[in-house]
């Protein structure tokens, strides 16, 4: 398992999530079991000396920002249109609380959250301006790109019907993409 090493004693932790690479910004987003989402430099920043002789510039992977969440992160982050999305939660048989987060990709400031008593271990998918993420409560949740849709549109009572329709739309979107890009 990779370990996040921020260069600060006591920071960093095991990572089960896959990194998400934002080539346009030269950044890598990765979640950790230490309850932080990290934004790291993809390329060396400034002085790229190799002072320790390991063949890797000393500041490659330099910490740009980090954001703390409420629980461990197993979910792989996704980014879209200036925002980074990730879910939190733990593997457990009794359920573990977690939250879907939306952060500003520029500085890691929290934009919105959506808590859940069973957490989010799956990775968010963004398609057609919507964020899709499955929860440990066996529900597919759908949000718009910048705010929590259910609260914005008072659709809490329709959640099951909306989640089923959203899961169908996500499946169709993925199928169409795979057909167009084999």
Secondary structure, DSSP 8 states (H G I E B T S, - for coil): --B---SSTT---B--S--EEETTTTEEEEE-TTSEEEEEESS--S----TTSSSS-TTTT-EEEEEE-SS---S--EEETTEEEEE-----SS---EEEEEEETTT--EEEEEEETT---S--EEETTEEEEE-TTS-EEEEESSS-HHHHHT-GGGHHHHHHHHHHHHHHHHHHHHHH--
